[in-house]
Amino acid sequence: MIGISDRSGCFPPAQSSPTQKPCPEAAHLDIEMPNLRQLEYLVALSETLHFRRAAERANTTQPTLSEQLKALEERLGLQLVERSRSRVAITPVGRRS
């Protein structure tokens, strides 16, 4: 697991292990990292700019892809995809992710 550490070398409680000391003041960094599938879905969508085609490329269903991308956005607190009835666009933040 990739950990987020501050300069003191301590880790948020969820990321600490027996060899890593948890920092009480770093509790606000206690975030769950995105999973690989969610990142694969974002890449597929960025390549196709179409939810159904992205789902086919990622070997999943369109509702699953949509739900997982929404969950990724909520987890990160960022909008990665701009959705409208006629088009899909990846935001600048989404392109950097």
C-alpha positions, 0 to 999 in steps of 0.5 A, a space after each residue: 500500500 502506498 502511504 501518505 506520510 508527513 515530514 515527521 515520518 508518521 502515517 495516518 492511522 489507516 495506513 500505519 503498520 507495525 513498522 510505521 508509527 501513526 500520527 494523531 495529528 494526521 488523522 485528517 489524511 485518513 483517506 482510502 486510496 482509489 482502487 486499480 479498477 476505478 483508475 482503469 475505468 477512468 483511463 477507458 473513459 478518457 480514451 473513448 469519451 463514451 460510457 458504453 464503449 469505455 465499459 466494453 473496453 473495461 469488460 464491465 457494464 455501463 452502470 458499474 463503470 458510472 457508479 465506480 467513477 462517481 465513487 472515485 470522484 467522491 473519494 477524491 473530492 474532485 470532479 474528474 468527468 463532466 457529464 451531459 446528455 450529449 457529451 463526456 469530457 475529462 476535466 483537467 484534474 481528471 487528465 492529470 489523475 
